[in-house]
């Protein structure tokens, strides 16, 4: 079955450590996205990528970094510079053509202790 | 200006009743898509329904229908015969076909609670 996988589902880290969240899709989508969601809030765009080896900052990119070395993969690194990293992180993807929906992974809940 | 506006932070509905969740959008594009997603407490985003800007009929998917009023730029979600499992956050979203950058915009969401 085609879809988006994110691992792990729950992640705990100590303050000051970098942590990388994985996102893999087998939908052959060109565009991939990372969103952050705080409790009871909406989605905020961190980074997006429309092609391999290229990505763009979203609204809250500070303290985060990404890479897009393969079409299928778009890992997100939460660096120690991110002041409040505890949140729910969602990865998404979509085709570039047309107006099809965006597909989402199951999310990773990051807690920084 | 906000691309997607959801003015109802929280809504309550009696089980088996219908409920309308409001969504207005802002775009100057002729070709765009409108979407509704459901997010239960587990966090997954579930795609519910889609309306294309050129579609003349309102979209329907089972108990979900989208009340599309293009001139008013509104795309309200109607859930008929509410069930307890409908309790969740609901997000309205828009995709602009002509946008070469980030194409998707999400509203702030509406929290729906179904009362037994």
HADDOCK unambig.tbl for C-alpha pairs under 7 A between the chains (distance, minus, plus):
assign (segid A and resid 41 and name CA) (segid B and resid 108 and name CA) 6.65 0.50 0.50
assign (segid A and resid 42 and name CA) (segid B and resid 107 and name CA) 6.96 0.50 0.50
assign (segid A and resid 42 and name CA) (segid B and resid 108 and name CA) 4.58 0.50 0.50
assign (segid A and resid 42 and name CA) (segid B and resid 109 and name CA) 5.98 0.50 0.50
assign (segid A and resid 43 and name CA) (segid B and resid 106 and name CA) 6.96 0.50 0.50
assign (segid A and resid 98 and name CA) (segid B and resid 97 and name CA) 6.01 0.50 0.50
assign (segid A and resid 99 and name CA) (segid B and resid 32 and name CA) 6.20 0.50 0.50
assign (segid A and resid 99 and name CA) (segid B and resid 33 and name CA) 5.37 0.50 0.50
assign (segid A and resid 99 and name CA) (segid B and resid 95 and name CA) 6.08 0.50 0.50
assign (segid A and resid 99 and name CA) (segid B and resid 97 and name CA) 5.87 0.50 0.50
assign (segid A and resid 104 and name CA) (segid B and resid 45 and name CA) 6.16 0.50 0.50
assign (segid A and resid 106 and name CA) (segid B and resid 43 and name CA) 6.99 0.50 0.50
assign (segid A and resid 106 and name CA) (segid B and resid 44 and name CA) 4.98 0.50 0.50
assign (segid A and resid 107 and name CA) (segid B and resid 43 and name CA) 6.88 0.50 0.50
assign (segid A and resid 107 and name CA) (segid B and resid 44 and name CA) 6.68 0.50 0.50
